[in-house]
Amino acid sequence: MTSPTPDAVSRALDAVLFDMDGTLIDTEPQWMAAEARLAAEHGIPWGSAEAEALVGVDLWDGARVFIAKGVPLDEDAIVARLVGEVLSALGDELPVRPGALELLRALLDAEVPVALVTMSTREIVDRVEAALAERLGRAPFTVTVAGDECTEGKPHPEPYLQALRMLGVSAERSVAIEDSLHGARSALAAGLTTIGVPHAVDISQLPGIVHWPSLASRSVAEVAASIGEARA
């Protein structure tokens, strides 16, 4: 089967907007472990329900959850602690999600603009972007939006709307790829066709998404086709 040419793909697909944690790289376990340590340090009961509720959420919104439960730190201090622990846990090798690097490379080969839209901070984004650039041999993203650069975080549509403005494209022919309920709701609210790829939480039943069990073996043509699938 002949692969679509860059021109053919670009006519069908204006841009692809990736979430980061749990979608491109497998950092949800590191976030969950850092949050569990913070809760345990202050004697706060913390289980899978509490951990899953914070997947994909704005970090400062998450910090307010800890404060409400009795953590005697301010929002910035909580965020700084969690970010620091996740950065330390990342190490030199990024734990890339199955199929994510291959799909990202295929999108770049097809000359499709790619954005990264994440609630992680700029410090983490820069680390991940540099590591991906080294593995791909080129810049992985056209634009990036970090959580500490947004007034409103996911599930608010602002992060995705900001990325669309930076890319200079509309949502109509663009696709978001997400692994969390908060993230998928943000992308849907921005008007994007949204592919949901469950990881730490099951988002397969969220109304409006195109459900993919994994990014493994997925093609650029399939990403473009998801726009029509979402509207069917």
N, C-alpha and C positions, 0 to 999 in steps of 0.2 A: 504494500500500500504506500502510495506517495505521500510524503509529509507536506502540509500546506506551506506555501511560500510565505515569507515575512509580510509581503503586501496583502496576501489573501487573509492572513490572520489579523493584520492591523485593521482591515475593513470590518471585521466582525468583533474585535476586542480592543477597546481603547486602553485599558490598563487592568492590572491585577494587583490587589492590595492584600498583603499578607499580615496576619497577626504573627507575633513572634513566639512567646512562651507557650509551649504545648502544641504549636502549629508548625513552626519552622524548626525550633530546637526544643529538646525535652528537658525544660527547666522547671516544670511544675513540681516534681519531687523536691527540688532544692527550696523552692518557695514554701512548700508545705512543711518541710522540715524546719526551716527558719521560724515560721509562724508557730509551730508546735513548741519549739524551744522557748520562744518568748512567752507563750501562755504558761508553760510548765514553770518557768522561773518565777512567775507571779501567782502560782497556785490556781490558775484558771482552768476549769474543765475544757478539754479540747479534743474533739473526735472528728470522724470523717465528715459529718454534716457541716461542722464549722469550717473545716478546711475547704470543702467543695464550694461553700457559699462565697469564698473569696477568690475563686479561680476567675481570672480575667477582669477583676474589679480594679478601679482606680486605686492606687496605693494609698492615697490620703483618705479615701473612703474606708479602706481596710483598716488604716490606723485608727480611725474614729470608732470602729467596731471594738478594737482592743481597749481603747480608752473607756468606752461604755461598760466594758466588762471588768474594769478596775486596774488596768495597767497605768502606773503613775508616771507616764512619759508624755511629752507633747507629740503632735503628729509628725513633725519633721524628724524628731529623734527616733521614732519608731520606723519611719521609712528609711532613714539612713542606716539603722541597724540591719533591717531586713535586706536592703540592697547590698550592703557590705558583705553579709554572709553568703548571699547568692553569688556575688562576684568571686569570693574566695573559693566557693565550691565548683565554679565552672572549670577551672584548670585550663590547660592549654588546648585540649581537644573538645570542640563543641559537640554535645550529644544531639546530632541532627535527627529529626523525625523521619521515619521510613518514607522514601520517595520525595521528600521535600527538596533536597539539593538537586536531584535530577530534574524535577519540574521547574525549579528556579532557573537552572541552566538552559532548559528548553525554551522557556519564556524569553530569556536574554538572547538566545540564538534566533528566535522569531522576531526580535526587536520590539517586543511588547513592553511598554513602560511598567515598572514594578515599584510599588511603594511598600514600606514597612510601617505598620500602624500598631503601636504597642502601648501598654500602660507601664512598662518598665521605664526607668529613667534614662536620660541621655547618656549617662556614664556606661550603662549596660549596652545600650544600642550601639555606641561607638565601638565597644569591645567586640560585640557580635558581628557588626558590619566589617570590621577589619579582619576578623577570622574567616568570615565567609569569602571576602575578597581574595584572601590568600589561597583558599581552596579552589575557587572558581577561576582565578587568574584575571579577574576584572571586578569592577564595582558591581555589587549585587543589586543595588537599589537606585532608582531615579530620585526618589525623595524618601525621607524618614520622618515620622512623627512620634515623639516620645511622650510619655505620660506627664512629665513635669513641664511640658510645653503646652498643655491644654488647660483651659479654664474649667471645663467639664470633662470628666473621663467617661469611659465606657460604663454603663450601657447608653449614655447620651451619644447622639450622633456626631458631636463636634469633632472627635479625632478623625473620623473618616471623611467628614466634610472638609476639614482642613487639608487632608491629603489630596482630595480631589481638586481643591483650589490650587494647591502647589503643582499638581500634575497638569493642570489646565484642561481637564476632561470632565465630562458629565458622568453621572452614575448610571445612565441608561445602558451603556455598552461596556460597563466595567464590572469586575467580579471581586468580591472579598472572600478570603479563605480564613475560617475561624474554628477554634476548638472549644470555646466556652459559651455559655448562655449569655453572659454580659456582653461579650464581644460580638456574637451573632446579632443580638438585639441592636447594638450600636450600628452595625453595618446595614441591617435591614431598615432601620430608621433613617439612615442616610440615603436610602433608595437603591442600594446595591443588591444585585444578585449575590446571594451568600451561600457558599459551599460550607457545610458544617462537617468537620472531621473530628469525631469524638476522641478524647484522650482521657484526661483525669475525670471528666464528667460526661454523662450521656446527654447529647443535645439532639439526638436523632428525631425526637418527637416535636421539636420546636417548629411551630407553624411557619411556613414561608421559606425554609431553607431547602437547599438541594443537599441531600445526605450522601456523603461518601464515607465508607468505613475507613479508608486510608488514602494517602496520596501516592502510594506505591503503584508504579506502572501507569500513572495517569498522564495524558498528553495535553498539549496546548489546545488542540482541537476539541478535546473533551471539556476543557475549561470554557472555551468559547460557546460550546453547545449548551452549557448549563444555563445561559441566559434564556434561551428558548424554552428549556425544561422548566425553569422557574415560572415562566409566564403561561405555561400550558394549563 
